[in-house]
Amino acid sequence: MGLFTYQPAERKIKGFAGQESRAPMYLQFITGYCVEVCYSEDMVDHKASNHTNTIMAVAHQTNKIFKTQSTSTSEEERYYPLFRTTHDVPSKGDPVLLTTFEGVNYYLGPLNMPGNSPTWNDDEIKTPEISIDNRQGTTTERGASGEGPNFNKEDLFLRLIKKRKKDLDYGDDIFDTTGDYLIEGRHGNSLRIGSRSDNPYVFISNARDYEVDEESLSDGSIISITSDGTLAQHFGNTNLDSNDEPIPFRLSSDGLEDNIYPIGDIYSDLNNGADIQEIIYGYNDNQILFQSDRLTLNSKLDDIFISSIKDIHIGSGRNIAISSGRSLDLISSSVTIGNPYRGSETQPMVLGKQLVDVLKLMMDFLTTSQINTGQMGFQSFEMNPSLDRVKLNDITKKIELIVSNFHEIEGN
């Protein structure tokens, strides 16, 4: 698509004999607005497999005498995404750029407008039409603007900003920082690829509050990939309590008041009283944070491997359940149940087979030993009327039940 138009009236060129005239100008890309979108085969204008994410659009500038939304449903007004894999699919009423190459219509957009909202911007280029009815046959304020009735623009989300962080940014200017590459969704989700000084980071955020203009640990979900700086340095100014005081990042299980076994305390005990604020929360090298209301790791066909060159710490505010369809192997040079570092005494586990052998030897000894009864001489236990031989046999049989048929521990 392209057409000739003219420069504004105040911009004229001199021609033959000094006569002034308006300069012609060829437009390759023309502004327009989206009338319909083919999100899927359910849409009325989706008539072929290659129509997904195409739009029906009307140009703001046209050589045609009369063209309105209601007459823009033919294949002549179908536009394809200009780029093969990366495109921002518009909504009805969004302003777009339109062009034609080799007889194929393409669009770019939606265009940003002075409102500068990632959620919605009114098309300030479009000239209102005399009468526009939507497909239900009723005229509405949204219909008059070419908007779809299902688009939710109740809350207009703020554009993401980037403030200088003196502990992470380079240079002495108190305001200057480095620009980032941003992909912003309409309703509080985003991808940020950027850096502090020459230290790169990636933030993936979802369900950010519409009044918040930075990613934060209060977002519905966030993935943070950083190469320099602590989490407090990256997000310390974005999580505030009711008194507008910064809320430091803390492991969720350790934030419960009734949790008497927080990860931080156990880590400190295992590492000779290490400072957890420095070791856990003060880490400032390459790290990844996954945070959300729920995390699920699910392998459909093969294994899950979790490995650490140092320690692995798992904490829960309530319960930890481990289930296995076949076997559960705990293999280590030392296994301790309980906390031996807080004054509680620990004792070694009993080896079941050895215990059974010892108890059987004791029962054999009791049943075959003799005692001196004085006038009657030595007599065995079985001849002693005070002992019940039947009960001794029952005890011997129950000794076998001491050992488990399912669970084992390593021998000495």
Buried (B, 14 or more C-beta within 10 A) or exposed (E): BEBEEEEEEEEBEEEEEEEEEBEEEEBEBBBBBBBBBBBEEEBEBBEEEEBBBBBBBBBBEEEEEEBEBBEBBEEEBBBBBBEEEEBBBBBBBBBBBBBBEEEEBBBBBBBEBEEEBBBBBBBEEBEEBEEBEBEEEEEEEBBBBBBBEEBEBEEBBBEBEBEBBEEBBBEEEEEEBBEBEBBBBBBBBBBBBBBBBEBEBBBBBBBBBBEBBBBBBBBBBBBBBBBBBBBBBBBBEBBEEEEEEEBBBBBEBBEEEEBEEBBBBBBBBEEEEBEBEEEBBEEBEEBEBEBEEEEEEEEEEEEEEEEEEEEEEEBEEEEEEEEEEEEEEEEEEEEEEEBEBEEEEEEEEEBBEEEBEEBEEEBEEBBEEEEEEEEEEEEEBEEEEEBEEEEBEEEBEEBEEEBEEEEEEEEE
